[in-house]
Amino acid sequence: MLSYSLHYFKELIETGRISEIRPSDVWYEERTDFSPKALGTPRVSHANTGFDLLQGNAQFEGEILGGCLESLYDIFDNSLHADSTDLCQKYKLFPDLSDWEGKILLLETSQEKPEPDDFKKMLQALKETGIFEVVSGLLVGKPMDETFYDDYKETLMDTIDSNIPIIYNLNVGHATPRAIVPFGVHAYVDATEQVIRFDYNKES
């Protein structure tokens, strides 16, 4: 296990909680060879630039809720399965707007590395739910291999109102290394100090 991820794994196992998340010093390219002959091959690493405040206040707070953008988009799209939207509406798989009130929306992209136009289409679908009008801010994970890194940044700023804080380049989701992000725990985000702290005593 990569040392950055191991730190959070051990903390969770030993204490039952994650106290804070800080950026990794490095990020790693994803392996392309998963055969036995690749065992022991070191990962290609690059310097990481830390949390990137794209717009809005550097400090915001709330409980974190969200996930993989493509998976969330499947709730509003029938391309993968013809009955996706009907089933998601029937079983209320997407939280009501009232449930998003004051939350921090976490988004990250998968190993599919969506094209910038698809990324924009998925963000737009979320925007049409009204979610960006009620959340306290956005946390966006680093794209795997930093594919479309700058394109995604521009799309986020073009699509989401400038008064909503957006912090980009978190080490969460499909890119490596990854932190463990607790949901349903009050989080204090500080882009200036480059930290997300969690308060397990604050009631929602």
SVG drawing of the C-alpha trace seen along z (x, -y; Angstrom):
<svg xmlns="http://www.w3.org/2000/svg" viewBox="-41 -35 52 49">
<polyline fill="none" stroke="black" stroke-width="0.4" points="0.0,0.0 1.3,-3.5 2.5,-5.3 0.0,-8.2 -2.9,-5.8 -1.5,-3.6 -1.4,-6.6 -5.2,-7.0 -5.9,-3.3 -3.9,-2.8 -5.5,-5.9 -9.0,-4.6 -8.2,-1.1 -6.5,-2.2 -8.7,-5.2 -12.0,-4.6 -11.9,-8.0 -10.0,-10.3 -8.9,-13.5 -7.8,-15.5 -6.7,-15.2 -3.8,-17.0 -2.5,-16.8 0.0,-14.1 3.5,-15.4 3.3,-13.2 0.9,-11.6 1.4,-8.4 0.7,-7.3 -1.7,-4.3 -0.1,-1.0 -0.7,0.3 0.8,3.7 -0.9,5.9 0.8,9.1 3.1,11.1 6.2,9.8 5.3,6.3 5.5,7.2 8.1,5.0 8.1,2.4 8.1,-1.1 5.3,-3.4 6.1,-6.6 5.6,-9.5 5.3,-13.3 5.3,-16.3 1.8,-17.1 0.6,-20.8 -1.8,-20.5 -5.4,-21.7 -6.2,-24.1 -8.8,-26.8 -10.5,-27.5 -13.0,-30.1 -14.9,-31.3 -13.9,-31.4 -10.9,-29.4 -12.7,-28.3 -16.1,-26.5 -17.7,-23.8 -20.4,-21.1 -20.8,-17.3 -19.3,-15.7 -21.6,-13.8 -21.0,-12.7 -18.9,-10.3 -17.9,-9.3 -19.3,-11.8 -20.0,-9.1 -21.9,-7.0 -24.0,-10.0 -24.7,-10.8 -26.1,-7.3 -29.0,-8.4 -30.1,-10.9 -29.1,-9.0 -30.3,-5.8 -27.3,-5.2 -25.9,-2.3 -29.2,-0.8 -32.6,-1.6 -34.4,-1.8 -31.8,-3.6 -33.7,-6.9 -37.0,-5.1 -35.4,-2.9 -33.5,-5.8 -36.6,-7.9 -38.7,-5.0 -36.2,-4.2 -35.1,-7.9 -31.5,-7.1 -30.5,-10.7 -31.0,-12.7 -33.6,-15.4 -32.4,-19.0 -33.2,-19.5 -30.7,-16.7 -28.0,-18.5 -28.6,-21.8 -25.3,-23.0 -23.4,-19.8 -20.1,-19.8 -20.3,-18.0 -17.5,-15.7 -16.9,-14.7 -14.2,-12.6 -13.9,-10.9 -13.2,-7.3 -10.7,-5.3 -12.9,-6.0 -11.3,-9.5 -14.3,-11.2 -13.7,-13.5 -14.1,-17.2 -17.5,-17.5 -18.8,-14.5 -17.5,-16.0 -19.4,-19.2 -22.5,-17.3 -22.4,-15.4 -21.8,-18.6 -24.7,-20.3 -27.0,-17.4 -26.1,-17.9 -26.6,-21.6 -30.1,-21.2 -31.1,-19.4 -30.4,-22.7 -27.7,-21.1 -25.2,-23.8 -27.6,-26.4 -27.7,-24.7 -24.3,-23.1 -21.7,-25.0 -18.9,-24.1 -17.3,-21.5 -14.3,-19.2 -13.1,-17.7 -10.6,-14.8 -7.5,-14.7 -8.3,-13.1 -6.4,-9.8 -3.0,-10.4 -4.0,-14.1 -5.8,-13.4 -7.8,-16.5 -6.6,-18.3 -6.9,-21.8 -10.0,-21.1 -11.8,-19.9 -10.7,-23.0 -12.1,-25.3 -15.4,-23.4 -15.9,-23.6 -15.4,-27.3 -17.5,-27.8 -20.4,-25.7 -20.7,-26.5 -21.5,-30.0 -18.5,-31.9 -19.8,-32.4 -19.6,-28.6 -16.2,-27.6 -14.4,-24.9 -11.3,-23.1 -9.7,-20.9 -7.0,-18.3 -7.8,-16.3 -6.2,-12.9 -9.4,-11.0 -11.2,-8.6 -9.6,-6.8 -6.3,-8.6 -3.4,-7.4 -2.6,-7.9 -5.9,-8.2 -7.0,-9.5 -10.0,-8.1 -12.8,-10.7 -15.5,-10.3 -19.0,-11.1 -21.6,-12.3 -19.0,-14.0 -18.7,-17.8 -15.8,-19.0 -13.9,-22.3 -12.1,-23.0 -9.2,-25.4 -7.5,-25.8 -5.1,-28.4 -3.8,-26.0 -4.2,-23.0 -6.2,-20.9 -9.7,-19.4 -10.4,-18.8 -13.2,-16.7 -15.3,-17.3 -17.0,-14.1 -18.7,-16.0 -20.6,-18.5 -24.2,-17.5 -25.6,-17.9"/>
</svg>
